[in-house]
Amino acid sequence: MSPREIKLSDLFKENYANRIALDPALVKPFDKRLTLFKQDRTIPELNDHNLDWEMQGLRAFSITKDIRVIYEETEDSYIFRDIGTHSQVYK
Protein backbone atom coordinates (compact mmCIF):
# COMPACT_ATOMS: atom_id res chain seq x y z
CA MET A 1 0.00 0.00 0.00
CA SER A 2 1.46 3.35 -0.98
CA PRO A 3 1.44 6.26 1.48
CA ARG A 4 -1.48 8.61 1.32
CA GLU A 5 -0.97 12.00 -0.25
CA ILE A 6 -1.31 15.07 1.96
CA LYS A 7 -3.43 17.78 0.41
CA LEU A 8 -3.86 21.31 1.77
CA SER A 9 -7.18 23.14 1.64
CA ASP A 10 -7.20 26.86 0.84
CA LEU A 11 -8.26 27.60 4.43
CA PHE A 12 -5.33 25.58 5.78
CA LYS A 13 -2.88 27.38 3.49
CA GLU A 14 -4.23 30.79 4.54
CA ASN A 15 -4.24 30.00 8.26
CA TYR A 16 -0.78 28.39 8.12
CA ALA A 17 0.58 31.54 6.47
CA ASN A 18 -1.08 33.84 9.02
CA ARG A 19 -0.87 31.79 12.22
CA ILE A 20 2.22 29.58 11.90
CA ALA A 21 4.66 30.71 9.19
CA LEU A 22 5.12 34.16 10.76
CA ASP A 23 6.30 32.63 14.05
CA PRO A 24 9.59 30.67 13.83
CA ALA A 25 8.81 29.14 17.23
CA LEU A 26 5.84 27.37 15.59
CA VAL A 27 7.38 26.44 12.23
CA LYS A 28 9.90 24.00 13.71
CA PRO A 29 7.31 22.11 15.82
CA PHE A 30 5.00 21.96 12.80
CA ASP A 31 7.74 20.51 10.61
CA LYS A 32 8.65 17.94 13.28
CA ARG A 33 5.05 16.84 13.82
CA LEU A 34 4.39 16.69 10.07
CA THR A 35 7.36 14.33 9.71
CA LEU A 36 5.97 12.15 12.52
CA PHE A 37 2.50 12.23 10.95
CA LYS A 38 3.93 11.03 7.63
CA GLN A 39 5.75 8.18 9.42
CA ASP A 40 2.83 6.99 11.55
CA ARG A 41 -0.09 9.13 12.63
CA THR A 42 -0.68 6.88 15.65
CA ILE A 43 2.55 8.00 17.36
CA PRO A 44 1.30 9.07 20.83
CA GLU A 45 3.13 12.43 20.68
CA LEU A 46 0.69 13.51 17.93
CA ASN A 47 -2.41 12.86 20.03
CA ASP A 48 -4.29 12.03 16.81
CA HIS A 49 -8.02 11.62 17.45
CA ASN A 50 -11.48 11.61 15.93
CA LEU A 51 -13.60 14.71 16.32
CA ASP A 52 -17.29 14.75 17.11
CA TRP A 53 -20.28 17.03 17.25
CA GLU A 54 -20.22 19.55 14.39
CA MET A 55 -16.82 18.24 13.24
CA GLN A 56 -17.78 14.57 13.12
CA GLY A 57 -15.93 12.77 10.35
CA LEU A 58 -12.78 14.87 10.80
CA ARG A 59 -9.65 14.16 12.82
CA ALA A 60 -7.07 16.31 14.60
CA PHE A 61 -3.48 16.05 15.75
CA SER A 62 -1.36 18.26 17.98
CA ILE A 63 1.51 20.50 16.92
CA THR A 64 2.00 22.04 20.38
CA LYS A 65 -0.04 21.91 23.55
CA ASP A 66 -2.54 24.34 21.98
CA ILE A 67 -1.95 24.23 18.19
CA ARG A 68 -3.96 21.66 16.21
CA VAL A 69 -4.23 20.47 12.62
CA ILE A 70 -7.76 19.51 11.57
CA TYR A 71 -7.84 17.02 8.72
CA GLU A 72 -10.05 14.71 6.74
CA GLU A 73 -9.04 11.16 5.93
CA THR A 74 -10.03 9.78 2.52
CA GLU A 75 -9.21 6.48 0.90
CA ASP A 76 -6.10 7.86 -0.80
CA SER A 77 -5.26 11.11 0.99
CA TYR A 78 -5.25 13.25 4.11
CA ILE A 79 -6.75 16.68 3.49
CA PHE A 80 -5.50 19.25 5.98
CA ARG A 81 -8.51 21.52 6.58
CA ASP A 82 -7.35 24.01 9.24
CA ILE A 83 -4.55 24.86 11.66
CA GLY A 84 -4.50 27.07 14.71
CA THR A 85 -5.07 27.22 18.43
CA HIS A 86 -7.75 25.13 20.05
CA SER A 87 -10.12 28.12 20.16
CA GLN A 88 -9.40 29.04 16.51
CA VAL A 89 -10.07 25.64 14.96
CA TYR A 90 -12.86 24.36 17.22
CA LYS A 91 -15.46 27.00 16.44
C-alpha positions in Angstrom: 0.0 0.0 0.0 1.5 3.4 -1.0 1.4 6.3 1.5 -1.5 8.6 1.3 -1.0 12.0 -0.3 -1.3 15.1 2.0 -3.4 17.8 0.4 -3.9 21.3 1.8 -7.2 23.1 1.6 -7.2 26.9 0.8 -8.3 27.6 4.4 -5.3 25.6 5.8 -2.9 27.4 3.5 -4.2 30.8 4.5 -4.2 30.0 8.3 -0.8 28.4 8.1 0.6 31.5 6.5 -1.1 33.8 9.0 -0.9 31.8 12.2 2.2 29.6 11.9 4.7 30.7 9.2 5.1 34.2 10.8 6.3 32.6 14.1 9.6 30.7 13.8 8.8 29.1 17.2 5.8 27.4 15.6 7.4 26.4 12.2 9.9 24.0 13.7 7.3 22.1 15.8 5.0 22.0 12.8 7.7 20.5 10.6 8.6 17.9 13.3 5.0 16.8 13.8 4.4 16.7 10.1 7.4 14.3 9.7 6.0 12.2 12.5 2.5 12.2 11.0 3.9 11.0 7.6 5.7 8.2 9.4 2.8 7.0 11.5 -0.1 9.1 12.6 -0.7 6.9 15.6 2.5 8.0 17.4 1.3 9.1 20.8 3.1 12.4 20.7 0.7 13.5 17.9 -2.4 12.9 20.0 -4.3 12.0 16.8 -8.0 11.6 17.4 -11.5 11.6 15.9 -13.6 14.7 16.3 -17.3 14.7 17.1 -20.3 17.0 17.3 -20.2 19.5 14.4 -16.8 18.2 13.2 -17.8 14.6 13.1 -15.9 12.8 10.3 -12.8 14.9 10.8 -9.7 14.2 12.8 -7.1 16.3 14.6 -3.5 16.0 15.8 -1.4 18.3 18.0 1.5 20.5 16.9 2.0 22.0 20.4 0.0 21.9 23.6 -2.5 24.3 22.0 -1.9 24.2 18.2 -4.0 21.7 16.2 -4.2 20.5 12.6 -7.8 19.5 11.6 -7.8 17.0 8.7 -10.1 14.7 6.7 -9.0 11.2 5.9 -10.0 9.8 2.5 -9.2 6.5 0.9 -6.1 7.9 -0.8 -5.3 11.1 1.0 -5.2 13.3 4.1 -6.7 16.7 3.5 -5.5 19.3 6.0 -8.5 21.5 6.6 -7.3 24.0 9.2 -4.6 24.9 11.7 -4.5 27.1 14.7 -5.1 27.2 18.4 -7.7 25.1 20.1 -10.1 28.1 20.2 -9.4 29.0 16.5 -10.1 25.6 15.0 -12.9 24.4 17.2 -15.5 27.0 16.4 
